[in-house]
Amino acid sequence: MAKFLLTIIALLGGCNSALITVRQDSKKTPRSNYNANMKTDLETFYPYINHPYSYLVKSRVIVFGNTKDYATVVESVGYDPRKGACSSTLYYWGTCIKKESEAPFYSYANVTVIDIINGSELTRMQKGDDELVKDSVNEVMVNGNKVKIEHDIKKYYEKKIFNTYDFLPQTDIDFVMLCRYIQETEPNLMQVSIEQIKSRLNKDLPLIGIVNDWYYEDFNDPDHPLKFEESDVYRNIQKVIKTGNIKDWKNKTEANNYWWNWPDSGEL
């Protein structure tokens, strides 16, 4: 089925315009079965794109559904120094999620983790004992694809990608910088495939659409507890699943799910 990219500018009352980039099937998916437990189920679904153990690189929302089943996946890609890898964390919610024991990747509860740049690849590139890229390494494997490494640090600075660690040489490129630079230059590579995502879903469940630009609210902030009815992402998930149309996703304010908006991610 043919796919196409579509950009929507949503004007929400007196709010500023919010840019949403989505990918959608060329035919509208029929309305999914909406059940009374959706609100309760959604409240237990906690995407965590600003995780303190992982430096955020990318995030997006993927919605699937038909008249029988539905599923939403929030993908959060980040570099985890403890794990020593750049990984995609997939947060699943829906009516047809396979148990973690049936998933081909590392999974637990409603979460699956897939390496985008694995630990052995980063070790191969590592300069000494620090999380820096060797000058002599010119390529990196990103989810099965070879990507040329840019060694000109000025090009990173031009994209507002600066050194992550104050205690390391500021003339070198660290692993977080590299991951974020690849995201800015090759965004379609710094993510898992739809086939990988569907490893925990029914194979015939159709894709409704992908939202690359969305409004994220921190559910883990004790100073600003979030009520369900105030959650923009959950409100949109409900709406899109009910209508089967990704064009119904409208951010209540400017999208903020980009790595530069969450500087505290990975800081622990």
C-alpha positions as CSV (number, residue, x, y, z in Angstrom):
1,M,0.0,0.0,0.0
2,A,1.4,3.3,-1.0
3,K,2.6,5.6,1.8
4,F,3.1,9.3,1.7
5,L,4.4,12.0,3.9
6,L,2.0,14.8,5.0
7,T,2.6,17.9,7.0
8,I,-0.2,19.4,9.0
9,I,-0.2,22.8,10.6
10,A,-2.8,22.7,13.4
11,L,-4.2,26.0,14.7
12,L,-5.7,25.2,18.1
13,G,-7.9,28.1,19.2
14,G,-5.7,30.9,20.6
15,C,-2.6,28.6,20.8
16,N,0.4,29.0,18.6
17,S,0.5,26.8,15.5
18,A,1.9,23.3,16.1
19,L,3.8,21.5,13.3
20,I,3.0,17.8,13.0
21,T,4.8,15.6,10.5
22,V,3.0,12.3,10.0
23,R,3.1,9.3,7.7
24,Q,-0.2,7.8,6.7
25,D,-1.6,5.0,4.6
26,S,-3.2,6.2,1.4
27,K,-6.5,4.6,2.5
28,K,-8.2,5.5,5.8
29,T,-8.2,2.7,8.3
30,P,-11.6,1.7,9.6
31,R,-12.6,2.9,13.1
32,S,-11.0,0.7,15.8
33,N,-13.1,-0.9,18.5
34,Y,-13.2,1.6,21.4
35,N,-13.7,0.0,24.7
36,A,-14.6,1.3,28.2
37,N,-11.2,0.3,29.6
38,M,-9.2,2.5,27.2
39,K,-8.8,5.3,29.8
40,T,-7.5,2.9,32.5
41,D,-5.2,1.2,30.1
42,L,-3.7,4.4,28.9
43,E,-3.0,5.6,32.4
44,T,-0.7,2.6,32.9
45,F,1.2,3.4,29.7
46,Y,4.2,5.5,30.6
47,P,6.6,6.6,27.8
48,Y,9.7,8.0,29.3
49,I,11.7,9.9,26.7
50,N,13.7,12.0,29.2
51,H,15.0,9.0,31.1
52,P,17.9,10.0,33.4
53,Y,20.0,7.0,32.3
54,S,19.7,7.7,28.5
55,Y,20.7,10.7,26.5
56,L,17.7,11.4,24.2
57,V,18.3,11.2,20.5
58,K,14.9,10.8,19.0
59,S,11.2,10.0,19.7
60,R,8.1,9.4,17.7
61,V,4.6,7.9,18.1
62,I,3.4,5.0,15.9
63,V,-0.3,4.1,15.8
64,F,-1.8,0.8,14.4
65,G,-5.5,-0.3,14.3
66,N,-8.5,-1.8,12.5
67,T,-12.1,-2.6,13.5
68,K,-10.9,-5.3,15.9
69,D,-7.6,-4.4,17.5
70,Y,-5.4,-1.4,18.1
71,A,-1.9,-0.6,19.3
72,T,0.2,2.5,20.0
73,V,4.0,2.5,20.3
74,V,6.1,5.3,21.5
75,E,9.7,4.9,20.3
76,S,12.5,6.7,22.3
77,V,16.0,6.4,21.0
78,G,18.9,7.3,23.3
79,Y,22.5,6.6,24.2
80,D,22.9,4.8,27.6
81,P,26.4,5.1,29.0
82,R,25.7,2.2,31.4
83,K,24.7,-0.1,28.7
84,G,27.3,1.3,26.3
85,A,24.9,1.3,23.3
86,C,22.5,3.6,21.5
87,S,19.1,1.8,21.8
88,S,15.5,2.2,20.8
89,T,13.1,1.7,23.7
90,L,9.6,0.8,22.5
91,Y,6.7,1.4,24.8
92,Y,3.7,-0.7,23.7
93,W,0.0,-0.3,24.5
94,G,-3.0,-2.0,22.9
95,T,-5.2,-5.0,22.6
96,C,-2.9,-7.4,20.8
97,I,0.6,-7.0,22.4
98,K,2.5,-10.3,22.5
99,K,4.0,-11.4,25.8
100,E,7.7,-10.5,26.3
101,S,8.6,-14.2,26.1
102,E,7.3,-14.3,22.6
103,A,9.2,-11.2,21.4
104,P,12.5,-11.7,19.5
105,F,14.2,-8.8,21.2
106,Y,15.0,-7.9,24.9
107,S,11.6,-7.2,26.3
108,Y,9.8,-6.8,29.6
109,A,6.2,-6.0,30.4
110,N,5.0,-3.5,27.7
111,V,8.6,-2.4,26.8
112,T,11.1,-3.7,24.2
113,V,14.7,-2.5,23.7
114,I,16.5,-2.9,20.4
115,D,20.0,-1.7,19.8
116,I,20.5,0.9,17.0
117,I,24.3,1.0,17.5
118,N,25.3,-1.9,19.7
119,G,28.0,-2.0,22.3
120,S,30.5,-4.0,20.2
121,E,30.3,-1.4,17.5
122,L,30.9,1.5,19.9
123,T,33.8,-0.4,21.5
124,R,35.4,-0.8,18.1
125,M,35.1,3.0,17.6
126,Q,36.2,4.0,21.1
127,K,39.2,6.2,21.7
128,G,41.1,4.9,24.7
129,D,38.8,4.4,27.8
130,D,36.6,7.4,27.0
131,E,33.3,7.6,25.2
132,L,35.0,9.3,22.2
133,V,35.2,8.4,18.5
134,K,38.6,7.4,17.1
135,D,39.9,9.7,14.4
136,S,40.8,6.7,12.3
137,V,37.2,5.2,12.2
138,N,35.2,6.4,9.3
139,E,32.0,4.3,9.4
140,V,29.5,3.1,11.9
141,M,26.8,0.5,11.6
142,V,23.4,2.0,12.4
143,N,20.7,-0.7,12.7
144,G,22.3,-2.7,9.9
145,N,23.3,0.3,7.7
146,K,26.8,1.7,7.2
147,V,26.9,5.4,7.9
148,K,29.9,7.7,7.3
149,I,31.2,9.4,10.4
150,E,31.7,13.2,10.2
151,H,34.9,14.2,12.0
152,D,34.6,17.9,11.5
153,I,33.4,19.1,14.9
154,K,32.4,22.5,13.5
155,K,29.6,20.7,11.6
156,Y,28.2,19.4,14.9
157,Y,28.3,22.9,16.4
158,E,26.4,24.3,13.4
159,K,23.6,21.9,14.3
160,K,23.8,23.0,18.0
161,I,25.3,19.7,19.0
162,F,27.9,20.4,21.6
163,N,30.2,18.3,23.8
164,T,28.4,16.2,26.3
165,Y,31.0,15.9,29.0
166,D,33.0,18.8,30.4
167,F,35.8,16.5,31.7
168,L,36.6,15.1,28.2
169,P,38.6,16.9,25.5
170,Q,36.3,19.4,23.8
171,T,38.0,18.9,20.5
172,D,36.8,15.3,20.2
173,I,33.4,13.9,19.2
174,D,31.7,11.9,21.9
175,F,29.2,9.1,21.4
176,V,26.2,11.2,22.3
177,M,27.2,13.9,19.7
178,L,27.6,11.2,17.0
179,C,24.2,9.7,17.7
180,R,22.5,13.1,17.6
181,Y,24.4,14.2,14.5
182,I,23.2,11.0,12.6
183,Q,19.7,11.8,13.7
184,E,19.9,15.3,12.3
185,T,21.5,14.2,9.0
186,E,20.0,10.6,8.5
187,P,16.8,10.6,10.6
188,N,15.3,7.6,8.9
189,L,18.2,5.5,10.1
190,M,18.2,6.4,13.8
191,Q,15.1,4.4,14.4
192,V,13.8,0.8,14.2
193,S,11.8,-0.5,11.2
194,I,8.0,-1.0,11.2
195,E,8.7,-4.7,10.9
196,Q,10.8,-4.7,14.1
197,I,8.1,-2.8,15.9
198,K,5.4,-5.2,14.7
199,S,7.4,-8.1,16.2
200,R,5.1,-7.8,19.3
201,L,1.9,-7.1,17.3
202,N,-0.5,-9.1,15.1
203,K,1.2,-9.2,11.6
204,D,-2.0,-8.1,9.8
205,L,-2.6,-5.1,12.1
206,P,-2.4,-2.1,9.7
207,L,-0.4,1.1,10.3
208,I,-2.6,4.1,10.8
209,G,0.3,6.6,10.9
210,I,3.4,8.0,12.5
211,V,3.7,11.2,14.4
212,N,7.3,12.6,14.4
213,D,6.5,15.9,16.1
214,W,4.4,15.8,19.2
215,Y,3.9,17.3,22.6
216,Y,5.5,15.3,25.5
217,E,4.6,15.8,29.1
218,D,6.8,14.4,31.9
219,F,4.7,11.9,33.9
220,N,7.6,11.5,36.4
221,D,7.8,15.1,37.6
222,P,6.7,15.1,41.3
223,D,6.4,18.9,41.3
224,H,4.0,18.9,38.4
225,P,1.8,15.8,38.6
226,L,-0.1,15.2,35.4
227,K,-3.8,14.3,35.3
228,F,-5.1,12.0,32.6
229,E,-7.4,14.6,31.1
230,E,-4.5,17.0,30.8
231,S,-2.4,14.6,28.8
232,D,-2.0,15.7,25.2
233,V,-0.5,12.5,23.9
234,Y,-3.2,10.3,25.4
235,R,-6.0,12.5,24.2
236,N,-4.6,12.2,20.7
237,I,-4.0,8.5,20.9
238,Q,-7.7,8.0,21.9
239,K,-8.9,10.3,19.1
240,V,-6.8,8.6,16.4
241,I,-7.7,5.1,17.4
242,K,-11.4,6.0,17.4
243,T,-11.3,7.6,14.0
244,G,-8.6,5.5,12.3
245,N,-7.2,8.7,10.8
246,I,-3.8,10.1,11.8
247,K,-4.8,13.5,10.5
248,D,-6.9,13.9,13.6
249,W,-3.7,14.1,15.8
250,K,-3.4,17.8,16.8
251,N,-0.9,19.0,19.4
252,K,-2.4,21.5,21.9
253,T,0.9,23.5,21.7
254,E,4.2,23.5,19.9
255,A,5.9,20.0,19.7
256,N,8.7,19.5,22.2
257,N,9.8,15.9,21.8
258,Y,13.2,16.8,20.5
259,W,16.5,16.0,22.3
260,W,17.4,19.6,22.8
261,N,14.3,20.2,24.8
262,W,15.3,17.6,27.4
263,P,18.8,18.5,28.5
264,D,18.5,16.5,31.8
265,S,18.0,13.2,30.0
266,G,21.0,10.9,30.6
267,E,22.4,13.1,33.4
268,L,22.4,10.4,36.2
